[in-house]
Amino acid sequence: MSSVPDISLNGGTTIPQLGFGVYQVKPEQTVEAVSTALEVGYRHIDTAEMYQNEAEVGEAVESFGRSKVFVTSKLNNGFHKPDDARRAFDETLAKLRSDFVDLFLIHWPLPTLYDGDYVSTWNTLAEFLSDGRAKAIGVSNFQVAHLERLAAETGVVPAVNQIEVHPYLTNEHVRAYGADNDIVTEAWSPIAQGQVLDDPAIGKIASAVGKTPAQVVLRWHIQRGDVIFPKSTTPSRIKENFEIFDFELDDDAVDALSALDKGEQGRTGPNPDTFDYLPD
């Protein structure tokens, strides 16, 4: 079985660099998908309140052994007010069948909502860290200006910032800020929702190393030091995504993938500066 590296977080905990994501996995498919991932060797599951499958993640993880698995969840956009965040966090723990979560994130900064106040939300997450119910806390989709505000107005540095990163959006400005401030970057949409897989440059590298384009892109993330959590409900693909530790890309290959960056034009998800979605 491949050995997944652990990355140290600024609060003293560690996180497996490769995880399994359950974004858009239907609740009725989640137990089986997570169980398959755990059998393959994944020990890090990434979910969120908005994914509506925390309970199923909790069921699969409990069956496997809670102490063996690193679990991340994220605050729903509709619960940024402190009291709402506290209630939502309690519900997350109940659904996960656990008295703690390894990592809890603010899912989006939502700077155009809540009078632009994500600082009080962050301070509320700091309560969960302080009382031990969150072993680490972080943010997701925060831009540099958002992170600078947290640094200026609070004394708690996020352990991670989960942002969109892939060869078409390398997001170097945000990654560099994280590297300079002891914030680990987690890359969501690591293969750009499949958009990069037909790229000729990636296909050429994949042929040269005897791997699939997806494996090459995931390996590129690993060698850049980011945490990733590809998603699939297909057992063969779940296994394939795990098999990225028996080869390395040389510097030219890493640079070739990085050179595919399209900046904002490569973004597949919303821009965090303007995203204002609140679930019904």
ZADO-1210 file (C-alpha; in nm, 4 decimals, padded with zeros to 6 digits):
<atoms>
<atom x="00.0000" y="00.0000" z="00.0000" code="MET" pos="1"/>
<atom x="00.1250" y="00.3484" z="-00.0840" code="SER" pos="2"/>
<atom x="00.2340" y="00.5626" z="00.2073" code="SER" pos="3"/>
<atom x="00.0666" y="00.9040" z="00.2129" code="VAL" pos="4"/>
<atom x="00.2893" y="01.1808" z="00.3541" code="PRO" pos="5"/>
<atom x="00.1678" y="01.3829" z="00.6510" code="ASP" pos="6"/>
<atom x="00.1973" y="01.7617" z="00.6501" code="ILE" pos="7"/>
<atom x="00.2430" y="01.9522" z="00.9758" code="SER" pos="8"/>
<atom x="-00.0136" y="02.2178" z="01.0608" code="LEU" pos="9"/>
<atom x="00.0691" y="02.5307" z="01.2585" code="ASN" pos="10"/>
<atom x="-00.1249" y="02.4173" z="01.5652" code="GLY" pos="11"/>
<atom x="00.0860" y="02.1068" z="01.6138" code="GLY" pos="12"/>
<atom x="-00.1329" y="01.8503" z="01.4382" code="THR" pos="13"/>
<atom x="-00.0682" y="01.6797" z="01.1053" code="THR" pos="14"/>
<atom x="-00.2853" y="01.6161" z="00.8010" code="ILE" pos="15"/>
<atom x="-00.2517" y="01.3439" z="00.5347" code="PRO" pos="16"/>
<atom x="-00.1502" y="01.5145" z="00.2102" code="GLN" pos="17"/>
<atom x="-00.3882" y="01.3015" z="00.0036" code="LEU" pos="18"/>
<atom x="-00.7515" y="01.2784" z="00.1059" code="GLY" pos="19"/>
<atom x="-01.0862" y="01.1744" z="-00.0378" code="PHE" pos="20"/>
<atom x="-01.3411" y="01.4419" z="-00.1234" code="GLY" pos="21"/>
<atom x="-01.7187" y="01.3967" z="-00.1179" code="VAL" pos="22"/>
<atom x="-01.8325" y="01.7167" z="-00.2902" code="TYR" pos="23"/>
<atom x="-02.1377" y="01.6359" z="-00.5058" code="GLN" pos="24"/>
<atom x="-02.1407" y="01.2751" z="-00.3851" code="VAL" pos="25"/>
<atom x="-02.5060" y="01.1932" z="-00.3230" code="LYS" pos="26"/>
<atom x="-02.5886" y="01.0970" z="00.0348" code="PRO" pos="27"/>
<atom x="-02.7087" y="00.7537" z="-00.0766" code="GLU" pos="28"/>
<atom x="-02.3681" y="00.6926" z="-00.2426" code="GLN" pos="29"/>
<atom x="-02.1499" y="00.8379" z="00.0300" code="THR" pos="30"/>
<atom x="-02.1189" y="00.5472" z="00.2740" code="VAL" pos="31"/>
<atom x="-02.0084" y="00.3102" z="-00.0004" code="GLU" pos="32"/>
<atom x="-01.7709" y="00.5617" z="-00.1616" code="ALA" pos="33"/>
<atom x="-01.6043" y="00.6581" z="00.1670" code="VAL" pos="34"/>
<atom x="-01.5816" y="00.2952" z="00.2765" code="SER" pos="35"/>
<atom x="-01.4143" y="00.2061" z="-00.0534" code="THR" pos="36"/>
<atom x="-01.1683" y="00.4925" z="-00.0127" code="ALA" pos="37"/>
<atom x="-01.0806" y="00.3833" z="00.3395" code="LEU" pos="38"/>
<atom x="-01.0273" y="00.0257" z="00.2205" code="GLU" pos="39"/>
<atom x="-00.7945" y="00.1529" z="-00.0542" code="VAL" pos="40"/>
<atom x="-00.5868" y="00.3377" z="00.2029" code="GLY" pos="41"/>
<atom x="-00.7182" y="00.6937" z="00.2306" code="TYR" pos="42"/>
<atom x="-00.7163" y="00.8248" z="00.5874" code="ARG" pos="43"/>
<atom x="-00.8434" y="01.1766" z="00.5244" code="HIS" pos="44"/>
<atom x="-01.2051" y="01.2586" z="00.4326" code="ILE" pos="45"/>
<atom x="-01.3148" y="01.6086" z="00.3295" code="ASP" pos="46"/>
<atom x="-01.6830" y="01.6985" z="00.3644" code="THR" pos="47"/>
<atom x="-01.8898" y="02.0099" z="00.4419" code="ALA" pos="48"/>
<atom x="-02.2240" y="02.1081" z="00.5848" code="GLU" pos="49"/>
<atom x="-02.3361" y="02.2263" z="00.2404" code="MET" pos="50"/>
<atom x="-02.2579" y="01.8871" z="00.0859" code="TYR" pos="51"/>
<atom x="-02.5421" y="01.7344" z="00.2916" code="GLN" pos="52"/>
<atom x="-02.3536" y="01.4079" z="00.3412" code="ASN" pos="53"/>
<atom x="-02.1847" y="01.4575" z="00.6782" code="GLU" pos="54"/>
<atom x="-02.4067" y="01.1931" z="00.8396" code="ALA" pos="55"/>
<atom x="-02.3073" y="00.9353" z="00.5810" code="GLU" pos="56"/>
<atom x="-01.9397" y="01.0253" z="00.6195" code="VAL" pos="57"/>
<atom x="-01.9842" y="00.9805" z="00.9936" code="GLY" pos="58"/>
<atom x="-02.1413" y="00.6391" z="00.9459" code="GLU" pos="59"/>
<atom x="-01.8589" y="00.5140" z="00.7223" code="ALA" pos="60"/>
<atom x="-01.5848" y="00.6551" z="00.9429" code="VAL" pos="61"/>
<atom x="-01.7390" y="00.5168" z="01.2606" code="GLU" pos="62"/>
<atom x="-01.7575" y="00.1708" z="01.1037" code="SER" pos="63"/>
<atom x="-01.3938" y="00.1889" z="00.9983" code="PHE" pos="64"/>
<atom x="-01.2630" y="00.3422" z="01.3221" code="GLY" pos="65"/>
<atom x="-01.2840" y="00.7121" z="01.4053" code="ARG" pos="66"/>
<atom x="-00.9353" y="00.7328" z="01.5520" code="SER" pos="67"/>
<atom x="-00.7835" y="00.6135" z="01.2228" code="LYS" pos="68"/>
<atom x="-00.9299" y="00.8886" z="01.0034" code="VAL" pos="69"/>
<atom x="-00.8689" y="01.2630" z="00.9652" code="PHE" pos="70"/>
<atom x="-01.2050" y="01.4320" z="00.9015" code="VAL" pos="71"/>
<atom x="-01.2601" y="01.7850" z="00.7719" code="THR" pos="72"/>
<atom x="-01.5888" y="01.9715" z="00.7527" code="SER" pos="73"/>
<atom x="-01.6867" y="02.3286" z="00.6717" code="LYS" pos="74"/>
<atom x="-01.9332" y="02.5884" z="00.7957" code="LEU" pos="75"/>
<atom x="-02.2449" y="02.6406" z="00.5851" code="ASN" pos="76"/>
<atom x="-02.2658" y="02.9863" z="00.4248" code="ASN" pos="77"/>
<atom x="-02.5958" y="03.0537" z="00.5974" code="GLY" pos="78"/>
<atom x="-02.4512" y="03.0219" z="00.9477" code="PHE" pos="79"/>
<atom x="-02.1803" y="03.2876" z="00.9727" code="HIS" pos="80"/>
<atom x="-02.3340" y="03.4708" z="01.2672" code="LYS" pos="81"/>
<atom x="-02.1644" y="03.3446" z="01.5858" code="PRO" pos="82"/>
<atom x="-02.4664" y="03.1808" z="01.7483" code="ASP" pos="83"/>
<atom x="-02.5657" y="03.0228" z="01.4181" code="ASP" pos="84"/>
<atom x="-02.2111" y="02.8954" z="01.3719" code="ALA" pos="85"/>
<atom x="-02.2135" y="02.7389" z="01.7189" code="ARG" pos="86"/>
<atom x="-02.5403" y="02.5562" z="01.6507" code="ARG" pos="87"/>
<atom x="-02.4205" y="02.4425" z="01.3085" code="ALA" pos="88"/>
<atom x="-02.0963" y="02.3096" z="01.4554" code="PHE" pos="89"/>
<atom x="-02.2867" y="02.1130" z="01.7182" code="ASP" pos="90"/>
<atom x="-02.4942" y="01.9599" z="01.4390" code="GLU" pos="91"/>
<atom x="-02.1819" y="01.8738" z="01.2399" code="THR" pos="92"/>
<atom x="-02.0378" y="01.6819" z="01.5354" code="LEU" pos="93"/>
<atom x="-02.3673" y="01.4977" z="01.5845" code="ALA" pos="94"/>
<atom x="-02.3837" y="01.3984" z="01.2180" code="LYS" pos="95"/>
<atom x="-02.0205" y="01.2891" z="01.2191" code="LEU" pos="96"/>
<atom x="-02.0896" y="01.0781" z="01.5298" code="ARG" pos="97"/>
<atom x="-01.7887" y="01.2300" z="01.7005" code="SER" pos="98"/>
<atom x="-01.7111" y="01.4656" z="01.9849" code="ASP" pos="99"/>
<atom x="-01.4474" y="01.6403" z="01.7718" code="PHE" pos="100"/>
<atom x="-01.3536" y="01.7177" z="01.4116" code="VAL" pos="101"/>
<atom x="-00.9924" y="01.7169" z="01.2994" code="ASP" pos="102"/>
<atom x="-01.0291" y="02.0321" z="01.0901" code="LEU" pos="103"/>
<atom x="-01.3155" y="02.2803" z="01.0594" code="PHE" pos="104"/>
<atom x="-01.3209" y="02.5570" z="00.7995" code="LEU" pos="105"/>
<atom x="-01.5152" y="02.8687" z="00.7071" code="ILE" pos="106"/>
<atom x="-01.6344" y="02.7520" z="00.3657" code="HIS" pos="107"/>
<atom x="-01.6439" y="03.0941" z="00.1943" code="TRP" pos="108"/>
<atom x="-01.5530" y="03.4450" z="00.3171" code="PRO" pos="109"/>
<atom x="-01.8690" y="03.6015" z="00.1659" code="LEU" pos="110"/>
<atom x="-01.7244" y="03.9551" z="00.1843" code="PRO" pos="111"/>
<atom x="-02.0384" y="04.1116" z="00.0325" code="THR" pos="112"/>
<atom x="-02.2669" y="03.9554" z="00.2966" code="LEU" pos="113"/>
<atom x="-02.2973" y="03.9836" z="00.6772" code="TYR" pos="114"/>
<atom x="-02.1750" y="04.3457" z="00.6486" code="ASP" pos="115"/>
<atom x="-01.8439" y="04.1998" z="00.5380" code="GLY" pos="116"/>
<atom x="-01.7870" y="04.0460" z="00.8806" code="ASP" pos="117"/>
<atom x="-01.6117" y="03.7135" z="00.8573" code="TYR" pos="118"/>
<atom x="-01.3866" y="03.8055" z="01.1505" code="VAL" pos="119"/>
<atom x="-01.6503" y="03.7320" z="01.4149" code="SER" pos="120"/>
<atom x="-01.7132" y="03.4015" z="01.2388" code="THR" pos="121"/>
<atom x="-01.3426" y="03.3231" z="01.2572" code="TRP" pos="122"/>
<atom x="-01.3329" y="03.4127" z="01.6258" code="ASN" pos="123"/>
<atom x="-01.6190" y="03.1683" z="01.6797" code="THR" pos="124"/>
<atom x="-01.4207" y="02.8908" z="01.5157" code="LEU" pos="125"/>
<atom x="-01.1367" y="02.9816" z="01.7514" code="ALA" pos="126"/>
<atom x="-01.3722" y="02.8881" z="02.0364" code="GLU" pos="127"/>
<atom x="-01.4056" y="02.5375" z="01.8913" code="PHE" pos="128"/>
<atom x="-01.0272" y="02.5135" z="01.8728" code="LEU" pos="129"/>
<atom x="-00.9890" y="02.6361" z="02.2281" code="SER" pos="130"/>
<atom x="-01.2348" y="02.3855" z="02.3748" code="ASP" pos="131"/>
<atom x="-01.0795" y="02.0972" z="02.1806" code="GLY" pos="132"/>
<atom x="-01.3819" y="02.0102" z="01.9687" code="ARG" pos="133"/>
<atom x="-01.1850" y="02.1179" z="01.6607" code="ALA" pos="134"/>
<atom x="-00.8275" y="01.9940" z="01.6550" code="LYS" pos="135"/>
<atom x="-00.7449" y="02.2555" z="01.3909" code="ALA" pos="136"/>
<atom x="-00.9340" y="02.5364" z="01.2184" code="ILE" pos="137"/>
<atom x="-00.8888" y="02.7040" z="00.8859" code="GLY" pos="138"/>
<atom x="-01.0551" y="02.8820" z="00.5982" code="VAL" pos="139"/>
<atom x="-01.1580" y="02.8030" z="00.2442" code="SER" pos="140"/>
<atom x="-01.1592" y="03.0300" z="-00.0596" code="ASN" pos="141"/>
<atom x="-00.9956" y="03.3188" z="00.1253" code="PHE" pos="142"/>
<atom x="-00.8036" y="03.5676" z="-00.0846" code="GLN" pos="143"/>
<atom x="-00.4894" y="03.7414" z="00.0402" code="VAL" pos="144"/>
<atom x="-00.6843" y="04.0502" z="00.1518" code="ALA" pos="145"/>
<atom x="-00.9170" y="03.8312" z="00.3578" code="HIS" pos="146"/>
<atom x="-00.6222" y="03.6542" z="00.5213" code="LEU" pos="147"/>
<atom x="-00.4479" y="03.9839" z="00.5918" code="GLU" pos="148"/>
<atom x="-00.7587" y="04.1083" z="00.7697" code="ARG" pos="149"/>
<atom x="-00.7701" y="03.7988" z="00.9913" code="LEU" pos="150"/>
<atom x="-00.4034" y="03.8532" z="01.0746" code="ALA" pos="151"/>
<atom x="-00.4616" y="04.2187" z="01.1607" code="ALA" pos="152"/>
<atom x="-00.7766" y="04.1704" z="01.3694" code="GLU" pos="153"/>
<atom x="-00.7259" y="03.8327" z="01.5393" code="THR" pos="154"/>
<atom x="-00.4460" y="03.6364" z="01.7006" code="GLY" pos="155"/>
<atom x="-00.5285" y="03.3041" z="01.5372" code="VAL" pos="156"/>
<atom x="-00.3612" y="03.1992" z="01.2117" code="VAL" pos="157"/>
<atom x="-00.5599" y="02.9569" z="00.9929" code="PRO" pos="158"/>
<atom x="-00.4045" y="02.6115" z="00.9743" code="ALA" pos="159"/>
<atom x="-00.5100" y="02.5769" z="00.6102" code="VAL" pos="160"/>
<atom x="-00.6641" y="02.7717" z="00.3254" code="ASN" pos="161"/>
<atom x="-00.8588" y="02.5487" z="00.0884" code="GLN" pos="162"/>
<atom x="-00.8651" y="02.7154" z="-00.2547" code="ILE" pos="163"/>
<atom x="-00.9136" y="02.6269" z="-00.6184" code="GLU" pos="164"/>
<atom x="-00.5797" y="02.5149" z="-00.7616" code="VAL" pos="165"/>
<atom x="-00.4977" y="02.3164" z="-01.0776" code="HIS" pos="166"/>
<atom x="-00.2710" y="02.3629" z="-01.3797" code="PRO" pos="167"/>
<atom x="-00.5140" y="02.6114" z="-01.5393" code="TYR" pos="168"/>
<atom x="-00.5377" y="02.8172" z="-01.2161" code="LEU" pos="169"/>
<atom x="-00.2163" y="02.7839" z="-01.0174" code="THR" pos="170"/>
<atom x="-00.3279" y="03.0589" z="-00.7761" code="ASN" pos="171"/>
<atom x="00.0319" y="03.1454" z="-00.6919" code="GLU" pos="172"/>
<atom x="-00.0396" y="03.4735" z="-00.5126" code="HIS" pos="173"/>
<atom x="-00.2602" y="03.3089" z="-00.2516" code="VAL" pos="174"/>
<atom x="-00.0331" y="03.0041" z="-00.2233" code="ARG" pos="175"/>
<atom x="00.2707" y="03.2268" z="-00.1671" code="ALA" pos="176"/>
<atom x="00.0974" y="03.4178" z="00.1101" code="TYR" pos="177"/>
<atom x="00.0129" y="03.0881" z="00.2761" code="GLY" pos="178"/>
<atom x="00.3699" y="02.9633" z="00.2477" code="ALA" pos="179"/>
<atom x="00.5019" y="03.2851" z="00.4012" code="ASP" pos="180"/>
<atom x="00.2557" y="03.2732" z="00.6911" code="ASN" pos="181"/>
<atom x="00.2529" y="02.9050" z="00.7903" code="ASP" pos="182"/>
<atom x="-00.0838" y="02.8374" z="00.6260" code="ILE" pos="183"/>
<atom x="-00.1031" y="02.5084" z="00.4359" code="VAL" pos="184"/>
<atom x="-00.2690" y="02.5265" z="00.0947" code="THR" pos="185"/>
<atom x="-00.5339" y="02.2684" z="00.0138" code="GLU" pos="186"/>
<atom x="-00.6248" y="02.2447" z="-00.3547" code="ALA" pos="187"/>
<atom x="-00.9854" y="02.1822" z="-00.4424" code="TRP" pos="188"/>
<atom x="-01.0874" y="02.0945" z="-00.7993" code="SER" pos="189"/>
<atom x="-00.7351" y="01.9521" z="-00.8440" code="PRO" pos="190"/>
<atom x="-00.8021" y="01.8363" z="-01.2014" code="ILE" pos="191"/>
<atom x="-01.0233" y="02.1363" z="-01.2899" code="ALA" pos="192"/>
<atom x="-01.3353" y="01.9174" z="-01.2937" code="GLN" pos="193"/>
<atom x="-01.1653" y="01.7092" z="-01.5627" code="GLY" pos="194"/>
<atom x="-01.0923" y="02.0027" z="-01.7932" code="GLN" pos="195"/>
<atom x="-00.7147" y="01.9549" z="-01.7847" code="VAL" pos="196"/>
<atom x="-00.7185" y="01.5845" z="-01.8635" code="LEU" pos="197"/>
<atom x="-00.7293" y="01.6267" z="-02.2417" code="ASP" pos="198"/>
<atom x="-00.4501" y="01.8837" z="-02.2477" code="ASP" pos="199"/>
<atom x="-00.1808" y="01.7655" z="-02.4931" code="PRO" pos="200"/>
<atom x="00.1054" y="01.8782" z="-02.2683" code="ALA" pos="201"/>
<atom x="-00.0290" y="01.6702" z="-01.9818" code="ILE" pos="202"/>
<atom x="-00.0980" y="01.3754" z="-02.2091" code="GLY" pos="203"/>
<atom x="00.2606" y="01.3824" z="-02.3345" code="LYS" pos="204"/>
<atom x="00.3979" y="01.3723" z="-01.9793" code="ILE" pos="205"/>
<atom x="00.1549" y="01.0965" z="-01.8823" code="ALA" pos="206"/>
<atom x="00.2731" y="00.8823" z="-02.1721" code="SER" pos="207"/>
<atom x="00.6368" y="00.9412" z="-02.0792" code="ALA" pos="208"/>
<atom x="00.5920" y="00.8275" z="-01.7182" code="VAL" pos="209"/>
<atom x="00.3405" y="00.5527" z="-01.7852" code="GLY" pos="210"/>
<atom x="00.0605" y="00.7087" z="-01.5809" code="LYS" pos="211"/>
<atom x="-00.2819" y="00.8568" z="-01.6536" code="THR" pos="212"/>
<atom x="-00.3239" y="01.2320" z="-01.7012" code="PRO" pos="213"/>
<atom x="-00.5152" y="01.2477" z="-01.3724" code="ALA" pos="214"/>
<atom x="-00.2341" y="01.0756" z="-01.1854" code="GLN" pos="215"/>
<atom x="00.0193" y="01.3158" z="-01.3369" code="VAL" pos="216"/>
<atom x="-00.1809" y="01.6208" z="-01.2311" code="VAL" pos="217"/>
<atom x="-00.2362" y="01.4853" z="-00.8803" code="LEU" pos="218"/>
<atom x="00.1350" y="01.4099" z="-00.8533" code="ARG" pos="219"/>
<atom x="00.2108" y="01.7687" z="-00.9642" code="TRP" pos="220"/>
<atom x="00.0060" y="01.8943" z="-00.6683" code="HIS" pos="221"/>
<atom x="00.1842" y="01.6604" z="-00.4284" code="ILE" pos="222"/>
<atom x="00.5294" y="01.7717" z="-00.5405" code="GLN" pos="223"/>
<atom x="00.4261" y="02.1362" z="-00.5017" code="ARG" pos="224"/>
<atom x="00.3384" y="02.0601" z="-00.1402" code="GLY" pos="225"/>
<atom x="-00.0375" y="02.1126" z="-00.1449" code="ASP" pos="226"/>
<atom x="-00.2994" y="01.8901" z="00.0173" code="VAL" pos="227"/>
<atom x="-00.5450" y="01.7351" z="-00.2288" code="ILE" pos="228"/>
<atom x="-00.8635" y="01.5288" z="-00.2070" code="PHE" pos="229"/>
<atom x="-00.9849" y="01.4049" z="-00.5456" code="PRO" pos="230"/>
<atom x="-01.3423" y="01.2815" z="-00.5649" code="LYS" pos="231"/>
<atom x="-01.4943" y="00.9807" z="-00.7398" code="SER" pos="232"/>
<atom x="-01.7613" y="00.7204" z="-00.6744" code="THR" pos="233"/>
<atom x="-01.6022" y="00.4688" z="-00.9121" code="THR" pos="234"/>
<atom x="-01.3925" y="00.2137" z="-00.7194" code="PRO" pos="235"/>
<atom x="-01.1297" y="00.1832" z="-00.9936" code="SER" pos="236"/>
<atom x="-01.0893" y="00.5616" z="-01.0112" code="ARG" pos="237"/>
<atom x="-01.0717" y="00.5917" z="-00.6315" code="ILE" pos="238"/>
<atom x="-00.7860" y="00.3406" z="-00.6406" code="LYS" pos="239"/>
<atom x="-00.6169" y="00.5066" z="-00.9372" code="GLU" pos="240"/>
<atom x="-00.6170" y="00.8452" z="-00.7638" code="ASN" pos="241"/>
<atom x="-00.4398" y="00.6881" z="-00.4677" code="PHE" pos="242"/>
<atom x="-00.1591" y="00.5399" z="-00.6780" code="GLU" pos="243"/>
<atom x="00.0533" y="00.8527" z="-00.7151" code="ILE" pos="244"/>
<atom x="00.3401" y="00.7792" z="-00.4796" code="PHE" pos="245"/>
<atom x="00.5347" y="00.5288" z="-00.6899" code="ASP" pos="246"/>
<atom x="00.6686" y="00.7827" z="-00.9416" code="PHE" pos="247"/>
<atom x="00.8019" y="01.1381" z="-00.9571" code="GLU" pos="248"/>
<atom x="00.7829" y="01.4154" z="-01.2117" code="LEU" pos="249"/>
<atom x="01.1101" y="01.5819" z="-01.3029" code="ASP" pos="250"/>
<atom x="01.1484" y="01.9581" z="-01.2746" code="ASP" pos="251"/>
<atom x="01.0759" y="02.0110" z="-01.6442" code="ASP" pos="252"/>
<atom x="00.7449" y="01.8257" z="-01.6156" code="ALA" pos="253"/>
<atom x="00.6425" y="02.0200" z="-01.3055" code="VAL" pos="254"/>
<atom x="00.7298" y="02.3466" z="-01.4800" code="ASP" pos="255"/>
<atom x="00.5402" y="02.2419" z="-01.7929" code="ALA" pos="256"/>
<atom x="00.2221" y="02.1843" z="-01.5947" code="LEU" pos="257"/>
<atom x="00.2642" y="02.5113" z="-01.4064" code="SER" pos="258"/>
<atom x="00.3091" y="02.6947" z="-01.7375" code="ALA" pos="259"/>
<atom x="-00.0478" y="02.5999" z="-01.8353" code="LEU" pos="260"/>
<atom x="-00.1814" y="02.8605" z="-01.5918" code="ASP" pos="261"/>
<atom x="-00.4546" y="03.0800" z="-01.7440" code="LYS" pos="262"/>
<atom x="-00.5068" y="03.3041" z="-01.4433" code="GLY" pos="263"/>
<atom x="-00.8657" y="03.4050" z="-01.3752" code="GLU" pos="264"/>
<atom x="-00.9723" y="03.2636" z="-01.7118" code="GLN" pos="265"/>
<atom x="-00.8814" y="02.9196" z="-01.5807" code="GLY" pos="266"/>
<atom x="-01.1080" y="02.9403" z="-01.2771" code="ARG" pos="267"/>
<atom x="-01.3826" y="02.6745" z="-01.2808" code="THR" pos="268"/>
<atom x="-01.5583" y="02.7864" z="-00.9616" code="GLY" pos="269"/>
<atom x="-01.6840" y="03.1201" z="-00.8274" code="PRO" pos="270"/>
<atom x="-01.4569" y="03.4134" z="-00.7529" code="ASN" pos="271"/>
<atom x="-01.4303" y="03.4437" z="-00.3727" code="PRO" pos="272"/>
<atom x="-01.4393" y="03.8247" z="-00.3901" code="ASP" pos="273"/>
<atom x="-01.7936" y="03.8244" z="-00.5273" code="THR" pos="274"/>
<atom x="-01.9422" y="03.4844" z="-00.4370" code="PHE" pos="275"/>
<atom x="-02.2548" y="03.5430" z="-00.2278" code="ASP" pos="276"/>
<atom x="-02.4487" y="03.2155" z="-00.2380" code="TYR" pos="277"/>
<atom x="-02.6705" y="03.1373" z="00.0601" code="LEU" pos="278"/>
<atom x="-02.8441" y="02.7961" z="00.0560" code="PRO" pos="279"/>
<atom x="-03.2219" y="02.7881" z="00.0896" code="ASP" pos="280"/>
</atoms>
